[in-house]
Structure formats: C-alpha cells, structure tokens
C-alpha cells in the first residue's frame, strides 16, 4: 500500500510538472502571438504613414514648379457687379369700390412717389476650367499654398513620430527627420526655393530609411528609391547642373531596372513598368538638350506613372 501511495505521488508530480510546462508554454505562445499581432498592426500603420509622407512630399516637390497631375483644374474668381433697382408706384386708373360704394375715379389719383433707387454690390463667383500644362504654367511659386501644406503636416508628425518609435527604426534617424522638417518650415517661411528643394531631398532620404525597415514588398522599396534619384535631379534644375542631373537619372534607371526581375510583380503591372522604364531612358536622352521645360514635362509623366504602381 505504501508502495502504491508513492507511485501515485510520483504520477501526481509528473502530471503537475506536465501541466505547468503546458500552461507556461501556452502562456508564452499567447504573449508572443499578441506581441506579433501588435507589431504587425504598428507596421501596417507606419506603412500607411510612410505613403502619406511620400504623397505630401511629392506634392511639395511639384509645387516648386506649379506642377499639377490633373490636366485641368477649376479656378474660382470673384467679381463685383453693381446693379440698381428702380421702383415706381404705378397709377391706378380703375374704379375702386368699397362697401358697395363707388369711389371717385378722378379724385382718387394715386400719388406719384419719388423714384427709389437702390444701388448695391453683389459678389459673383465665376468657375473657370483651366488646362494645366508645363509650358503655360506660372513660373512663380505659390508660397501661400506651400506654407499651408507644410504647416498642415505638423498635425500628423507627432503621431507618426510615436508610431516610428515603436518600430526597429534607429531613434536618431527619427529625431533627424523631425529636425529636418523644422528646417523645411524655416526655408519655406523665407521663400527660399533652392533650400526648400534640398530639405525635401533630405526628408525623402529619411523616408528611404523608414521604408527599408517597415515595407515588406521589395518593389515598393525600389519605387521609392527610384523617386529619390529623380527628385535629386529635379532639385538641381534651377542651377542647371546637367552633369549631376544626368548621374541622378542614371541612378534612377539602375534602381528601377531591379523591379523588372522581381517574381512578385503582377502581370497587370508589367505594361506600366515597361512604359516607365522607357520614359526614364527618354528622360536621360533628353538631357542632351539641357532644357528645363522638357525635363519637367517628362518628370511629371514619370512620377505620375510611378504613383500608379
């Protein structure tokens, strides 16, 4: 009997140990799973924020040369129209009857009132559909528009910063990004186009570092890196540094060519990829003419095509 009791105790201990191991393993599994899910959610959120920054930086780059992707845009103009309204009291020549009695027609002439002229201003809005082209665009930067876009992004940056801190991204890179954005604001306030473009390039370089750590699709990373090289070339246009521009465009072609060997590319995107590759090579060839407007026309079409991917 004593022997049996000892055996039962051993079995009980073994069962308890197995239960504890199972419970601990299950607990660790659940914690890891929850952490992975949380990391996945953060990564998805940061991926969306990277695309948001990409879209807004592209908009700012374009605004430096008044580039619009839409072929037409609606402009609203207000004009002032003066109009006068004259009111007259007309004579009543008819016979009036009150309580069955006829009033005297001749003696009841209506009083001729003085003409009351009212003059006022009315604002009229005119909606005009204008074609947006490179060759006909206004050369002056709309700094009020740029300032609005730059200031508006400050509403999102604190949230984006907090989300970036929850990833594996280097913390110093995040701090540098915020500092560079403040510099962008400073140069925007000063209406310094050259420095605004330089700061946008630096900010886009930070975006590359973020995307390397967060984006999972390799083609997305290639497209962003291709854009960076195009933006570098674009930022040197006013200084007409054609040799450097040519090098940047070559780097863009080299980077983009990597996407053509990726197996995960969907068939419906192959046409757009081949088209963009040809456009990039045409951009490189056009640099021989050293013409800013030709570059801008081709830049606009290329970046628009890259945005569709």
C-alpha positions as a Markdown table, in Angstrom:
| # | Residue | x | y | z |
|---|---|---|---|---|
| 1 | Unk | 0.0 | 0.0 | 0.0 |
| 2 | Unk | 2.8 | 2.3 | 0.9 |
| 3 | Unk | 4.4 | 1.5 | -2.4 |
| 4 | Unk | 1.2 | 2.3 | -4.3 |
| 5 | Unk | 0.9 | 5.7 | -2.5 |
| 6 | Unk | 4.4 | 6.6 | -3.5 |
| 7 | Unk | 3.7 | 5.7 | -7.1 |
| 8 | Unk | 0.5 | 7.9 | -7.0 |
| 9 | Unk | 2.6 | 10.8 | -5.7 |
| 10 | Unk | 5.1 | 10.4 | -8.4 |
| 11 | Unk | 2.3 | 10.3 | -11.0 |
| 12 | Unk | 0.8 | 13.4 | -9.4 |
| 13 | Unk | 4.1 | 15.2 | -9.5 |
| 14 | Unk | 4.7 | 14.2 | -13.1 |
| 15 | Unk | 1.2 | 15.4 | -14.1 |
| 16 | Unk | 1.7 | 18.7 | -12.2 |
| 17 | Unk | 5.0 | 19.3 | -14.0 |
| 18 | Unk | 3.5 | 18.5 | -17.4 |
| 19 | Unk | 0.6 | 20.8 | -16.6 |
| 20 | Unk | 2.9 | 23.6 | -15.6 |
| 21 | Unk | 5.0 | 23.1 | -18.7 |
| 22 | Unk | 2.0 | 23.1 | -20.9 |
| 23 | Unk | 0.5 | 26.2 | -19.1 |
| 24 | Unk | 3.7 | 28.1 | -19.3 |
| 25 | Unk | 4.3 | 27.2 | -23.0 |
| 26 | Unk | 0.7 | 28.2 | -23.8 |
| 27 | Unk | 1.1 | 31.5 | -21.9 |
| 28 | Unk | 4.3 | 32.3 | -23.7 |
| 29 | Unk | 2.7 | 31.4 | -27.0 |
| 30 | Unk | -0.2 | 33.7 | -26.4 |
| 31 | Unk | 2.1 | 36.6 | -25.3 |
| 32 | Unk | 4.3 | 36.1 | -28.4 |
| 33 | Unk | 1.2 | 36.0 | -30.6 |
| 34 | Unk | -0.2 | 39.1 | -29.1 |
| 35 | Unk | 3.1 | 40.9 | -29.4 |
| 36 | Unk | 3.5 | 39.8 | -33.0 |
| 37 | Unk | -0.1 | 41.0 | -33.8 |
| 38 | Unk | 0.7 | 44.3 | -32.1 |
| 39 | Unk | 4.0 | 44.6 | -34.1 |
| 40 | Unk | 2.1 | 43.7 | -37.3 |
| 41 | Unk | -0.6 | 46.4 | -36.6 |
| 42 | Unk | 2.1 | 49.0 | -35.9 |
| 43 | Unk | 4.0 | 48.0 | -39.1 |
| 44 | Unk | 0.8 | 48.4 | -41.1 |
| 45 | Unk | 0.1 | 51.8 | -39.6 |
| 46 | Unk | 3.6 | 53.0 | -40.2 |
| 47 | Unk | 3.5 | 51.7 | -43.8 |
| 48 | Unk | 0.4 | 53.9 | -44.3 |
| 49 | Unk | 2.1 | 56.8 | -42.7 |
| 50 | Unk | 5.2 | 56.4 | -45.0 |
| 51 | Unk | 2.8 | 56.5 | -48.0 |
| 52 | Unk | 1.2 | 59.6 | -46.6 |
| 53 | Unk | 4.6 | 61.4 | -46.2 |
| 54 | Unk | 5.6 | 60.2 | -49.7 |
| 55 | Unk | 2.4 | 61.7 | -51.2 |
| 56 | Unk | 2.8 | 65.0 | -49.3 |
| 57 | Unk | 6.5 | 65.4 | -50.2 |
| 58 | Unk | 5.7 | 64.7 | -53.8 |
| 59 | Unk | 3.1 | 67.5 | -53.7 |
| 60 | Unk | 5.6 | 69.9 | -52.2 |
| 61 | Unk | 8.2 | 69.0 | -54.9 |
| 62 | Unk | 5.6 | 69.6 | -57.6 |
| 63 | Unk | 4.5 | 73.0 | -56.1 |
| 64 | Unk | 8.0 | 74.3 | -56.5 |
| 65 | Unk | 7.3 | 74.4 | -60.3 |
| 66 | Unk | 3.5 | 74.6 | -60.2 |
| 67 | Unk | 3.1 | 71.1 | -61.5 |
| 68 | Unk | -0.4 | 69.6 | -61.4 |
| 69 | Unk | -1.1 | 65.9 | -62.2 |
| 70 | Unk | -4.6 | 66.8 | -63.3 |
| 71 | Unk | -4.9 | 68.0 | -66.9 |
| 72 | Unk | -7.5 | 70.6 | -65.8 |
| 73 | Unk | -8.2 | 72.4 | -62.6 |
| 74 | Unk | -11.1 | 74.6 | -61.5 |
| 75 | Unk | -10.2 | 78.2 | -60.6 |
| 76 | Unk | -12.7 | 80.3 | -58.7 |
| 77 | Unk | -12.8 | 84.1 | -59.3 |
| 78 | Unk | -14.9 | 86.6 | -57.6 |
| 79 | Unk | -16.1 | 89.8 | -59.3 |
| 80 | Unk | -18.2 | 92.7 | -58.1 |
| 81 | Unk | -21.3 | 93.6 | -60.0 |
| 82 | Unk | -23.2 | 96.8 | -59.4 |
| 83 | Unk | -26.8 | 96.8 | -60.1 |
| 84 | Unk | -29.6 | 99.3 | -59.5 |
| 85 | Unk | -33.2 | 98.6 | -58.8 |
| 86 | Unk | -35.8 | 101.3 | -59.5 |
| 87 | Unk | -39.2 | 101.1 | -58.0 |
| 88 | Unk | -42.2 | 103.1 | -59.2 |
| 89 | Unk | -45.7 | 103.4 | -57.9 |
| 90 | Unk | -48.0 | 103.0 | -60.9 |
| 91 | Unk | -51.2 | 105.0 | -61.2 |
| 92 | Unk | -54.4 | 103.2 | -60.5 |
| 93 | Unk | -56.8 | 104.2 | -63.2 |
| 94 | Unk | -59.5 | 101.7 | -62.4 |
| 95 | Unk | -62.7 | 102.3 | -60.4 |
| 96 | Unk | -62.5 | 101.2 | -56.8 |
| 97 | Unk | -65.5 | 100.1 | -54.8 |
| 98 | Unk | -65.5 | 99.9 | -51.1 |
| 99 | Unk | -68.5 | 98.5 | -49.2 |
| 100 | Unk | -70.6 | 98.7 | -52.4 |
| 101 | Unk | -69.9 | 102.4 | -52.9 |
| 102 | Unk | -68.1 | 103.6 | -56.0 |
| 103 | Unk | -65.1 | 105.8 | -55.3 |
| 104 | Unk | -64.4 | 108.8 | -57.3 |
| 105 | Unk | -62.1 | 107.8 | -60.1 |
| 106 | Unk | -61.0 | 111.2 | -61.0 |
| 107 | Unk | -60.4 | 112.3 | -57.4 |
| 108 | Unk | -58.6 | 109.2 | -56.3 |
| 109 | Unk | -55.5 | 109.5 | -58.4 |
| 110 | Unk | -52.6 | 107.6 | -57.0 |
| 111 | Unk | -49.8 | 109.6 | -55.6 |
| 112 | Unk | -46.7 | 109.6 | -57.7 |
| 113 | Unk | -44.0 | 108.5 | -55.5 |
| 114 | Unk | -40.4 | 109.5 | -55.8 |
| 115 | Unk | -38.2 | 107.1 | -57.5 |
| 116 | Unk | -36.4 | 104.9 | -55.0 |
| 117 | Unk | -33.0 | 103.9 | -56.5 |
| 118 | Unk | -31.0 | 101.3 | -54.6 |
| 119 | Unk | -27.5 | 100.6 | -55.6 |
| 120 | Unk | -25.6 | 97.7 | -54.0 |
| 121 | Unk | -22.7 | 95.4 | -54.8 |
| 122 | Unk | -23.2 | 91.8 | -55.4 |
| 123 | Unk | -20.3 | 89.3 | -55.4 |
| 124 | Unk | -20.5 | 86.8 | -58.2 |
| 125 | Unk | -18.4 | 83.7 | -58.4 |
| 126 | Unk | -17.1 | 82.5 | -61.7 |
| 127 | Unk | -15.9 | 78.9 | -62.1 |
| 128 | Unk | -13.2 | 78.6 | -64.8 |
| 129 | Unk | -11.9 | 75.2 | -66.0 |
| 130 | Unk | -8.2 | 75.8 | -66.9 |
| 131 | Unk | -5.8 | 73.5 | -68.6 |
| 132 | Unk | -2.6 | 72.8 | -66.6 |
| 133 | Unk | 0.5 | 72.4 | -68.7 |
| 134 | Unk | 4.2 | 72.8 | -68.0 |
| 135 | Unk | 4.8 | 75.2 | -70.9 |
| 136 | Unk | 1.9 | 77.5 | -69.9 |
| 137 | Unk | 2.4 | 77.3 | -66.1 |
| 138 | Unk | 3.1 | 80.3 | -63.9 |
| 139 | Unk | 6.8 | 80.4 | -63.1 |
| 140 | Unk | 6.2 | 82.0 | -59.6 |
| 141 | Unk | 5.9 | 79.6 | -56.7 |
| 142 | Unk | 2.6 | 79.9 | -54.8 |
| 143 | Unk | 4.2 | 80.3 | -51.4 |
| 144 | Unk | 0.9 | 80.7 | -49.5 |
| 145 | Unk | -0.1 | 77.3 | -50.8 |
| 146 | Unk | 3.2 | 75.7 | -49.9 |
| 147 | Unk | 3.1 | 77.3 | -46.4 |
| 148 | Unk | -0.3 | 75.8 | -45.9 |
| 149 | Unk | 0.8 | 72.3 | -46.8 |
| 150 | Unk | 3.9 | 72.5 | -44.7 |
| 151 | Unk | 2.1 | 73.7 | -41.6 |
| 152 | Unk | -0.7 | 71.3 | -42.0 |
| 153 | Unk | 1.6 | 68.3 | -41.8 |
| 154 | Unk | 2.6 | 69.3 | -38.3 |
| 155 | Unk | -0.8 | 67.9 | -37.2 |
| 156 | Unk | 0.3 | 64.4 | -38.2 |
| 157 | Unk | 4.0 | 64.4 | -37.4 |
| 158 | Unk | 3.7 | 63.8 | -33.6 |
| 159 | Unk | 1.6 | 60.7 | -34.2 |
| 160 | Unk | 3.9 | 59.5 | -36.9 |
| 161 | Unk | 6.9 | 60.0 | -34.5 |
| 162 | Unk | 5.3 | 58.0 | -31.7 |
| 163 | Unk | 4.5 | 55.1 | -34.1 |
| 164 | Unk | 8.0 | 55.2 | -35.5 |
| 165 | Unk | 9.5 | 54.9 | -32.0 |
| 166 | Unk | 7.6 | 51.6 | -31.6 |
| 167 | Unk | 9.5 | 50.0 | -34.5 |
| 168 | Unk | 13.1 | 48.9 | -35.1 |
| 169 | Unk | 13.9 | 52.2 | -36.8 |
| 170 | Unk | 17.0 | 53.9 | -35.5 |
| 171 | Unk | 15.8 | 56.5 | -32.9 |
| 172 | Unk | 18.4 | 59.1 | -34.1 |
| 173 | Unk | 17.0 | 58.8 | -37.7 |
| 174 | Unk | 13.6 | 59.7 | -36.3 |
| 175 | Unk | 15.0 | 62.7 | -34.4 |
| 176 | Unk | 16.9 | 63.9 | -37.5 |
| 177 | Unk | 13.7 | 63.6 | -39.6 |
| 178 | Unk | 11.9 | 66.0 | -37.2 |
| 179 | Unk | 14.8 | 68.4 | -37.2 |
| 180 | Unk | 15.0 | 68.4 | -41.0 |
| 181 | Unk | 11.3 | 69.1 | -41.2 |
| 182 | Unk | 11.7 | 72.2 | -38.9 |
| 183 | Unk | 14.4 | 73.4 | -41.4 |
| 184 | Unk | 11.9 | 72.9 | -44.2 |
| 185 | Unk | 9.5 | 75.1 | -42.4 |
| 186 | Unk | 12.2 | 77.8 | -41.9 |
| 187 | Unk | 13.2 | 77.9 | -45.6 |
| 188 | Unk | 9.5 | 77.9 | -46.7 |
| 189 | Unk | 8.9 | 80.9 | -44.5 |
| 190 | Unk | 11.9 | 82.6 | -46.1 |
| 191 | Unk | 10.6 | 81.6 | -49.6 |
| 192 | Unk | 13.9 | 80.1 | -50.4 |
| 193 | Unk | 13.1 | 77.7 | -53.3 |
| 194 | Unk | 16.6 | 76.2 | -53.6 |
| 195 | Unk | 16.9 | 75.3 | -49.9 |
| 196 | Unk | 13.3 | 74.0 | -49.7 |
| 197 | Unk | 14.2 | 71.5 | -52.5 |
| 198 | Unk | 17.4 | 70.5 | -50.7 |
| 199 | Unk | 15.4 | 69.9 | -47.5 |
| 200 | Unk | 12.8 | 67.9 | -49.3 |
| 201 | Unk | 15.5 | 65.6 | -50.7 |
| 202 | Unk | 16.9 | 65.1 | -47.1 |
| 203 | Unk | 13.5 | 64.3 | -45.8 |
| 204 | Unk | 12.9 | 61.9 | -48.6 |
| 205 | Unk | 16.2 | 60.2 | -47.8 |
| 206 | Unk | 14.9 | 59.7 | -44.3 |
| 207 | Unk | 11.8 | 58.1 | -45.8 |
| 208 | Unk | 14.0 | 55.6 | -47.6 |
| 209 | Unk | 15.5 | 54.5 | -44.2 |
| 210 | Unk | 12.0 | 54.1 | -42.7 |
| 211 | Unk | 10.7 | 52.1 | -45.7 |
| 212 | Unk | 13.7 | 49.8 | -45.6 |
| 213 | Unk | 12.7 | 48.8 | -42.1 |
| 214 | Unk | 9.0 | 48.7 | -42.5 |
| 215 | Unk | 7.9 | 48.0 | -46.0 |
| 216 | Unk | 7.7 | 44.3 | -46.8 |
| 217 | Unk | 7.2 | 44.4 | -50.6 |
| 218 | Unk | 10.5 | 44.8 | -52.4 |
| 219 | Unk | 9.0 | 46.6 | -55.4 |
| 220 | Unk | 7.6 | 49.3 | -53.2 |
| 221 | Unk | 11.1 | 50.0 | -51.8 |
| 222 | Unk | 12.5 | 50.1 | -55.4 |
| 223 | Unk | 9.9 | 52.6 | -56.5 |
| 224 | Unk | 10.6 | 55.0 | -53.5 |
| 225 | Unk | 14.4 | 54.8 | -54.2 |
| 226 | Unk | 13.8 | 55.5 | -57.9 |
| 227 | Unk | 11.8 | 58.6 | -56.9 |
| 228 | Unk | 14.5 | 59.8 | -54.7 |
| 229 | Unk | 17.0 | 59.9 | -57.5 |
| 230 | Unk | 14.5 | 61.7 | -59.8 |
| 231 | Unk | 13.9 | 64.2 | -57.0 |
| 232 | Unk | 17.6 | 64.8 | -56.6 |
| 233 | Unk | 17.9 | 65.5 | -60.3 |
| 234 | Unk | 14.8 | 67.8 | -60.2 |
| 235 | Unk | 16.2 | 69.8 | -57.2 |
| 236 | Unk | 19.3 | 70.8 | -59.4 |
| 237 | Unk | 17.3 | 72.1 | -62.3 |
| 238 | Unk | 17.5 | 75.8 | -61.4 |
| 239 | Unk | 21.2 | 75.6 | -61.0 |
| 240 | Unk | 21.4 | 73.8 | -64.4 |
| 241 | Unk | 23.9 | 71.2 | -63.1 |
| 242 | Unk | 23.3 | 69.0 | -66.1 |
| 243 | Unk | 26.1 | 66.6 | -65.4 |
| 244 | Unk | 24.9 | 65.9 | -61.9 |
| 245 | Unk | 21.3 | 65.7 | -63.1 |
| 246 | Unk | 22.4 | 63.1 | -65.7 |
| 247 | Unk | 24.1 | 61.0 | -63.0 |
| 248 | Unk | 21.0 | 61.1 | -60.8 |
| 249 | Unk | 18.8 | 60.0 | -63.7 |
| 250 | Unk | 21.2 | 57.1 | -64.5 |
| 251 | Unk | 20.9 | 56.0 | -60.8 |
| 252 | Unk | 17.1 | 56.2 | -61.1 |
| 253 | Unk | 17.3 | 53.9 | -64.2 |
| 254 | Unk | 19.6 | 51.4 | -62.5 |
| 255 | Unk | 17.4 | 51.3 | -59.4 |
| 256 | Unk | 14.2 | 50.9 | -61.4 |
| 257 | Unk | 15.6 | 48.1 | -63.6 |
| 258 | Unk | 15.8 | 45.9 | -60.4 |
| 259 | Unk | 12.0 | 45.8 | -60.3 |
| 260 | Unk | 11.9 | 44.0 | -63.7 |
| 261 | Unk | 13.5 | 40.9 | -62.2 |
| 262 | Unk | 11.1 | 40.5 | -59.3 |
| 263 | Unk | 8.8 | 37.5 | -59.5 |
| 264 | Unk | 6.1 | 39.0 | -57.3 |
| 265 | Unk | 5.2 | 41.6 | -59.9 |
| 266 | Unk | 1.6 | 41.2 | -61.0 |
| 267 | Unk | 1.0 | 40.7 | -64.7 |
| 268 | Unk | -1.2 | 43.8 | -65.0 |
| 269 | Unk | 1.6 | 46.0 | -63.8 |
| 270 | Unk | 4.2 | 44.8 | -66.3 |
| 271 | Unk | 2.9 | 47.2 | -69.0 |
| 272 | Unk | 3.3 | 50.1 | -66.7 |
| 273 | Unk | 6.7 | 49.0 | -65.6 |
| 274 | Unk | 8.0 | 48.7 | -69.2 |
| 275 | Unk | 6.4 | 52.0 | -70.1 |
| 276 | Unk | 8.1 | 53.8 | -67.1 |
| 277 | Unk | 11.5 | 52.2 | -68.0 |
| 278 | Unk | 11.2 | 53.6 | -71.5 |
| 279 | Unk | 10.2 | 57.0 | -70.1 |
| 280 | Unk | 13.2 | 57.1 | -67.8 |
| 281 | Unk | 15.6 | 56.3 | -70.7 |
| 282 | Unk | 13.9 | 59.0 | -72.8 |
| 283 | Unk | 14.4 | 61.5 | -69.9 |
| 284 | Unk | 18.1 | 60.6 | -69.9 |
| 285 | Unk | 18.4 | 61.1 | -73.6 |
| 286 | Unk | 16.5 | 64.5 | -73.5 |
| 287 | Unk | 19.2 | 65.9 | -71.1 |
| 288 | Unk | 21.4 | 66.5 | -74.1 |
| 289 | Unk | 19.2 | 69.5 | -74.9 |
| 290 | Unk | 19.7 | 70.9 | -71.4 |
| 291 | Unk | 16.1 | 72.3 | -71.5 |
| 292 | Unk | 14.3 | 72.7 | -68.1 |
| 293 | Unk | 10.8 | 72.6 | -69.6 |
| 294 | Unk | 11.4 | 69.4 | -71.4 |
| 295 | Unk | 12.8 | 67.8 | -68.2 |
| 296 | Unk | 9.7 | 69.0 | -66.3 |
| 297 | Unk | 7.3 | 67.6 | -68.8 |
| 298 | Unk | 9.0 | 64.2 | -68.7 |
| 299 | Unk | 9.4 | 64.3 | -64.9 |
| 300 | Unk | 5.7 | 64.9 | -64.5 |
| 301 | Unk | 4.7 | 61.9 | -66.6 |
| 302 | Unk | 7.3 | 59.6 | -65.0 |
| 303 | Unk | 6.4 | 60.4 | -61.4 |
| 304 | Unk | 2.7 | 60.2 | -62.2 |
| 305 | Unk | 3.3 | 56.7 | -63.6 |
| 306 | Unk | 5.3 | 55.6 | -60.6 |
| 307 | Unk | 2.5 | 56.8 | -58.4 |
| 308 | Unk | 0.1 | 54.4 | -60.1 |
| 309 | Unk | 2.2 | 51.3 | -59.2 |
